[in-house]
Amino acid sequence: MQINGPKSLDVQQTNLAPAADELDKKLRGKKAGVQSGGTETVHLSSRARDINKVRDTLKTVPDVRTDVVARLKDSIAQGPYQVSGEKVAEKMITEHLADLMA
């Protein structure tokens, strides 16, 4: 094994060579979750599998719901969309208090 850098180091010339070779053999061809000649394996809990399923599902959901955005843009442009300042203020205060309590 050769390590290149400001000061090149040939691992074969150090007493680290056996450990480096052993590590190289272990890492070569090893994949997560697959047993590879040794006793090391990776097991995912059911919760981890569920999280992975949710993550994969979320990848298919668009970041922006274009249908909702288009409907709101239309409503704003034509005038019927009205914002209640009182409701906005109430929501801001509610969220701020929730943040303080968290």
Backbone hydrogen bonds, N-H to C=O, Kabsch-Sander energy under -0.5 kcal/mol:
donor,donor_aa,acceptor,acceptor_aa,energy
3,I,9,L,-2.6
4,N,2,Q,-0.6
8,S,6,P,-0.5
9,L,3,I,-2.6
11,V,1,M,-1.7
11,V,9,L,-0.8
12,Q,1,M,-0.6
13,Q,10,D,-1.8
14,T,11,V,-1.9
17,A,11,V,-0.5
17,A,14,T,-1.0
20,A,16,L,-2.7
21,D,17,A,-2.5
22,E,18,P,-2.2
23,L,19,A,-2.5
24,D,20,A,-2.5
25,K,21,D,-2.2
26,K,22,E,-2.1
27,L,23,L,-2.4
28,R,24,D,-1.7
30,K,27,L,-1.3
34,V,31,K,-1.8
36,S,40,E,-0.6
38,G,36,S,-0.5
49,R,45,S,-2.2
50,D,46,S,-2.4
51,I,47,R,-2.6
52,N,48,A,-2.2
53,K,49,R,-2.1
54,V,50,D,-2.5
55,R,51,I,-2.7
56,D,52,N,-2.4
57,T,53,K,-2.4
58,L,54,V,-2.8
59,K,55,R,-1.4
60,T,56,D,-0.6
60,T,57,T,-1.3
61,V,57,T,-0.5
61,V,58,L,-0.9
66,T,64,V,-1.4
68,V,65,R,-0.6
69,V,65,R,-2.3
70,A,66,T,-2.6
71,R,67,D,-2.0
72,L,68,V,-2.5
73,K,69,V,-2.7
74,D,70,A,-2.3
75,S,71,R,-2.3
76,I,72,L,-2.6
77,A,73,K,-2.6
78,Q,74,D,-2.2
79,G,75,S,-1.0
81,Y,75,S,-1.4
82,Q,80,P,-0.8
84,S,82,Q,-0.5
85,G,83,V,-0.7
88,V,84,S,-2.2
89,A,85,G,-2.5
90,E,86,E,-2.4
91,K,87,K,-2.4
92,M,88,V,-2.4
93,I,89,A,-2.5
94,T,90,E,-2.5
95,E,91,K,-2.6
96,H,92,M,-2.2
97,L,93,I,-2.6
98,A,94,T,-2.1
99,D,95,E,-2.3
100,L,96,H,-2.1
101,M,97,L,-1.7
102,A,98,A,-1.1
